Structures are given as structure tokens and as C-alpha cells.
Amino acid sequence: MHDVFRTNAEALANEFARRFSSLADKISPPKSRADVLAGQIKAALAEFGELVGDKQRRADSVIARRPGIALISAFAVGVAVGYCLRDQVK
């Protein structure tokens, strides 16, 4: 009984392996397209990271040159956001 079960299980496993390997061969072109798309996304994210880094450095230099104005601006933005949120709660 166990030998029959083992033989059937091995045959089933071999059949699955054969079918999935042929299926994987058919699916490989979309995988290469996915790799190309992933490369494009990585390049776009790298470019976006450089842009954000440039903007961060520029903001840091503006704040370092004029800390008082930066503090007053931050306070004004905080008051404006608080006022807008207060009106939405009512």
C-alpha cells in the first residue's frame, strides 16, 4: 500500500515538475520585461532621490543664512494649518 502511494506521489511530483518547467520557459519573456521595468523604476527613484537631496541642501542653506525668517515662516505655516484644521472640526 505504501509503495503504491509512494510511486503515485513520485509520478505526480515528476509530472508537476515537468509541467511547471515548461510553463516557466513560456513565462520567461514577461519576466525579462519585468526586469526592464524594474530597472526603469530604480533609475527613476534614483533620479528622484537626487532631486530631493538637492532641494534639501538648498533649503538647509536658506535656513542657515536666514534662521529668523525661517522660524517666523514655520510659525506662520503652523498657525495657518491650525486655523484650517480648527475650522474643519467645527
KEPAFI-274256 format. One record per residue: residue number from 1; x, z negated, y of N, C-alpha, C in turn; residue in one letter. Coordinates in Angstrom, 1 decimal, decimal comma, always signed. Example, Ala and Ser with C-alpha at 12.3 -4.5 7.8 and 13.67 -1.06 7.14 Angstrom:
[1; [+13,2; -7,8; -5,7]; [+12,3; -7,8; -4,5]; [+13,2; -7,8; -3,3]; 'A'] [2; [+12,8; -7,1; -2,2]; [+13,7; -7,1; -1,1]; [+12,9; -7,9; +0,0]; 'S'] 
***
This chain:
[1; [+0,8; +0,0; -1,2]; [+0,0; +0,0; +0,0]; [+0,9; +0,0; +1,2]; 'M'] [2; [+1,9; -0,9; +1,3]; [+2,8; -0,9; +2,4]; [+3,6; +0,3; +2,6]; 'H'] [3; [+3,9; +1,0; +1,5]; [+4,7; +2,2; +1,5]; [+3,9; +3,3; +2,1]; 'D'] [4; [+2,6; +3,4; +1,8]; [+1,7; +4,4; +2,3]; [+1,6; +4,2; +3,8]; 'V'] [5; [+1,4; +3,0; +4,2]; [+1,2; +2,6; +5,6]; [+2,5; +3,0; +6,4]; 'F'] [6; [+3,6; +2,6; +5,8]; [+4,9; +2,9; +6,5]; [+5,2; +4,4; +6,6]; 'R'] [7; [+4,8; +5,1; +5,6]; [+5,0; +6,6; +5,6]; [+4,1; +7,2; +6,6]; 'T'] [8; [+2,9; +6,8; +6,7]; [+1,9; +7,3; +7,7]; [+2,4; +7,0; +9,1]; 'N'] [9; [+2,9; +5,8; +9,3]; [+3,3; +5,3; +10,6]; [+4,5; +6,1; +11,0]; 'A'] [10; [+5,5; +6,4; +10,1]; [+6,6; +7,2; +10,4]; [+6,3; +8,6; +10,8]; 'E'] [11; [+5,3; +9,2; +10,0]; [+4,9; +10,5; +10,3]; [+4,2; +10,6; +11,6]; 'A'] [12; [+3,4; +9,6; +11,9]; [+2,7; +9,6; +13,2]; [+3,7; +9,4; +14,4]; 'L'] [13; [+4,7; +8,6; +14,2]; [+5,8; +8,4; +15,2]; [+6,5; +9,7; +15,4]; 'A'] [14; [+6,9; +10,4; +14,3]; [+7,6; +11,7; +14,4]; [+6,7; +12,7; +15,1]; 'N'] [15; [+5,4; +12,8; +14,8]; [+4,5; +13,7; +15,5]; [+4,4; +13,4; +17,0]; 'E'] [16; [+4,3; +12,2; +17,4]; [+4,3; +11,8; +18,8]; [+5,6; +12,2; +19,5]; 'F'] [17; [+6,7; +11,9; +18,8]; [+8,0; +12,2; +19,4]; [+8,1; +13,8; +19,6]; 'A'] [18; [+7,7; +14,5; +18,7]; [+7,8; +16,0; +18,8]; [+6,9; +16,5; +19,9]; 'R'] [19; [+5,6; +16,0; +19,9]; [+4,7; +16,5; +21,0]; [+5,1; +16,0; +22,4]; 'R'] [20; [+5,6; +14,8; +22,5]; [+6,0; +14,4; +23,8]; [+7,3; +15,0; +24,3]; 'F'] [21; [+8,2; +15,3; +23,4]; [+9,4; +16,0; +23,8]; [+9,0; +17,4; +24,3]; 'S'] [22; [+8,1; +18,1; +23,6]; [+7,7; +19,4; +24,1]; [+6,9; +19,3; +25,4]; 'S'] [23; [+6,2; +18,3; +25,6]; [+5,4; +18,1; +26,8]; [+6,4; +17,8; +28,0]; 'L'] [24; [+7,4; +17,0; +27,7]; [+8,4; +16,7; +28,7]; [+9,2; +17,9; +29,1]; 'A'] [25; [+9,4; +18,9; +28,2]; [+10,1; +20,1; +28,6]; [+9,2; +20,9; +29,6]; 'D'] [26; [+7,9; +20,9; +29,3]; [+6,9; +21,6; +30,2]; [+6,8; +20,9; +31,6]; 'K'] [27; [+7,0; +19,6; +31,6]; [+6,8; +18,9; +32,9]; [+8,0; +18,9; +33,7]; 'I'] [28; [+9,2; +19,3; +33,2]; [+10,4; +19,1; +34,0]; [+10,5; +19,9; +35,3]; 'S'] [29; [+9,9; +21,1; +35,5]; [+9,9; +21,7; +36,8]; [+9,2; +20,9; +37,9]; 'P'] [30; [+8,0; +20,3; +37,7]; [+7,5; +19,4; +38,7]; [+8,4; +18,2; +39,0]; 'P'] [31; [+9,1; +17,8; +38,0]; [+10,0; +16,6; +38,2]; [+11,1; +17,1; +39,2]; 'K'] [32; [+11,6; +18,3; +39,0]; [+12,6; +18,8; +40,0]; [+12,0; +18,9; +41,4]; 'S'] [33; [+10,7; +19,3; +41,4]; [+10,1; +19,4; +42,8]; [+9,9; +18,0; +43,3]; 'R'] [34; [+9,6; +17,0; +42,5]; [+9,5; +15,6; +42,9]; [+10,9; +15,1; +43,4]; 'A'] [35; [+12,0; +15,5; +42,8]; [+13,3; +15,2; +43,2]; [+13,6; +15,8; +44,6]; 'D'] [36; [+13,2; +17,0; +44,8]; [+13,4; +17,7; +46,1]; [+12,6; +16,9; +47,2]; 'V'] [37; [+11,4; +16,6; +46,9]; [+10,5; +15,9; +47,8]; [+11,1; +14,5; +48,1]; 'L'] [38; [+11,6; +13,8; +47,1]; [+12,2; +12,5; +47,3]; [+13,4; +12,6; +48,2]; 'A'] [39; [+14,2; +13,7; +48,0]; [+15,4; +13,9; +48,9]; [+15,0; +14,1; +50,3]; 'G'] [40; [+13,9; +14,9; +50,5]; [+13,4; +15,1; +51,9]; [+12,9; +13,9; +52,5]; 'Q'] [41; [+12,2; +13,0; +51,7]; [+11,7; +11,8; +52,3]; [+12,9; +10,9; +52,6]; 'I'] [42; [+13,9; +10,8; +51,8]; [+15,0; +10,0; +52,1]; [+15,7; +10,4; +53,3]; 'K'] [43; [+15,9; +11,7; +53,5]; [+16,5; +12,3; +54,7]; [+15,7; +11,9; +56,0]; 'A'] [44; [+14,4; +12,0; +55,9]; [+13,5; +11,7; +57,0]; [+13,6; +10,2; +57,3]; 'A'] [45; [+13,6; +9,4; +56,3]; [+13,7; +7,9; +56,6]; [+15,1; +7,6; +57,2]; 'L'] [46; [+16,2; +8,3; +56,7]; [+17,5; +8,0; +57,3]; [+17,5; +8,4; +58,8]; 'A'] [47; [+16,9; +9,6; +59,1]; [+16,8; +10,0; +60,5]; [+16,0; +9,1; +61,3]; 'E'] [48; [+14,9; +8,6; +60,8]; [+14,0; +7,6; +61,5]; [+14,8; +6,3; +61,7]; 'F'] [49; [+15,6; +5,9; +60,7]; [+16,4; +4,7; +60,9]; [+17,4; +4,8; +62,0]; 'G'] [50; [+18,0; +6,0; +62,1]; [+19,0; +6,2; +63,2]; [+18,3; +6,2; +64,5]; 'E'] [51; [+17,1; +6,8; +64,6]; [+16,4; +6,8; +65,9]; [+16,0; +5,4; +66,3]; 'L'] [52; [+15,5; +4,6; +65,3]; [+15,1; +3,2; +65,6]; [+16,4; +2,4; +66,0]; 'V'] [53; [+17,5; +2,7; +65,4]; [+18,7; +2,0; +65,8]; [+19,1; +2,3; +67,2]; 'G'] [54; [+19,0; +3,6; +67,5]; [+19,4; +4,0; +68,9]; [+18,5; +3,3; +69,9]; 'D'] [55; [+17,2; +3,3; +69,6]; [+16,2; +2,6; +70,6]; [+16,5; +1,1; +70,7]; 'K'] [56; [+16,8; +0,5; +69,5]; [+17,1; -0,9; +69,5]; [+18,4; -1,2; +70,4]; 'Q'] [57; [+19,4; -0,4; +70,3]; [+20,6; -0,6; +71,1]; [+20,3; -0,4; +72,6]; 'R'] [58; [+19,5; +0,6; +72,9]; [+19,1; +0,9; +74,3]; [+18,3; -0,3; +74,8]; 'R'] [59; [+17,4; -0,8; +74,1]; [+16,6; -2,0; +74,5]; [+17,5; -3,2; +74,7]; 'A'] [60; [+18,4; -3,4; +73,8]; [+19,3; -4,5; +73,9]; [+20,2; -4,4; +75,2]; 'D'] [61; [+20,6; -3,2; +75,5]; [+21,4; -3,1; +76,7]; [+20,6; -3,3; +78,0]; 'S'] [62; [+19,3; -2,8; +78,0]; [+18,5; -3,1; +79,1]; [+18,2; -4,6; +79,3]; 'V'] [63; [+17,9; -5,2; +78,2]; [+17,7; -6,7; +78,3]; [+18,9; -7,4; +78,7]; 'I'] [64; [+20,1; -7,0; +78,3]; [+21,3; -7,7; +78,7]; [+21,6; -7,5; +80,1]; 'A'] [65; [+21,3; -6,3; +80,7]; [+21,6; -6,0; +82,1]; [+20,6; -6,8; +83,0]; 'R'] [66; [+19,3; -6,9; +82,6]; [+18,3; -7,5; +83,4]; [+17,5; -8,5; +82,6]; 'R'] [67; [+18,0; -9,6; +82,3]; [+17,3; -10,6; +81,5]; [+16,1; -11,2; +82,2]; 'P'] [68; [+16,1; -11,3; +83,5]; [+15,0; -11,9; +84,2]; [+13,8; -11,0; +84,1]; 'G'] [69; [+14,0; -9,7; +84,4]; [+12,9; -8,7; +84,3]; [+12,4; -8,6; +82,9]; 'I'] [70; [+13,2; -8,7; +81,9]; [+12,8; -8,6; +80,5]; [+11,9; -9,8; +80,2]; 'A'] [71; [+12,3; -11,0; +80,7]; [+11,5; -12,2; +80,4]; [+10,1; -12,1; +81,1]; 'L'] [72; [+10,1; -11,6; +82,4]; [+8,8; -11,5; +83,1]; [+7,9; -10,5; +82,4]; 'I'] [73; [+8,5; -9,4; +82,0]; [+7,8; -8,3; +81,3]; [+7,2; -8,8; +80,0]; 'S'] [74; [+7,9; -9,6; +79,2]; [+7,4; -10,1; +78,0]; [+6,3; -11,1; +78,3]; 'A'] [75; [+6,4; -11,9; +79,3]; [+5,4; -12,9; +79,7]; [+4,1; -12,1; +80,0]; 'F'] [76; [+4,2; -11,0; +80,8]; [+3,1; -10,2; +81,3]; [+2,4; -9,6; +80,1]; 'A'] [77; [+3,2; -9,1; +79,2]; [+2,6; -8,4; +78,0]; [+1,8; -9,5; +77,2]; 'V'] [78; [+2,4; -10,7; +77,0]; [+1,8; -11,8; +76,3]; [+0,5; -12,2; +77,0]; 'G'] [79; [+0,4; -12,3; +78,3]; [-0,8; -12,6; +79,0]; [-1,9; -11,5; +78,8]; 'V'] [80; [-1,5; -10,2; +78,9]; [-2,4; -9,1; +78,7]; [-3,0; -9,1; +77,3]; 'A'] [81; [-2,1; -9,3; +76,3]; [-2,6; -9,3; +74,9]; [-3,5; -10,5; +74,7]; 'V'] [82; [-3,2; -11,7; +75,2]; [-4,0; -12,8; +75,1]; [-5,4; -12,6; +75,7]; 'G'] [83; [-5,4; -12,0; +76,9]; [-6,6; -11,7; +77,6]; [-7,5; -10,8; +76,8]; 'Y'] [84; [-6,9; -9,7; +76,2]; [-7,7; -8,8; +75,4]; [-8,2; -9,4; +74,2]; 'C'] [85; [-7,4; -10,3; +73,5]; [-7,9; -11,0; +72,3]; [-9,0; -12,0; +72,6]; 'L'] [86; [-8,9; -12,6; +73,8]; [-9,9; -13,6; +74,2]; [-11,2; -12,9; +74,4]; 'R'] [87; [-11,2; -11,7; +75,0]; [-12,5; -11,0; +75,3]; [-13,1; -10,5; +74,0]; 'D'] [88; [-12,3; -10,2; +73,0]; [-12,9; -9,7; +71,7]; [-13,5; -10,9; +70,9]; 'Q'] [89; [-13,0; -12,1; +71,1]; [-13,5; -13,2; +70,3]; [-14,9; -13,6; +70,8]; 'V'] [90; [-15,2; -13,4; +72,1]; [-16,5; -13,8; +72,7]; [-17,6; -12,9; +72,3]; 'K'] 
***
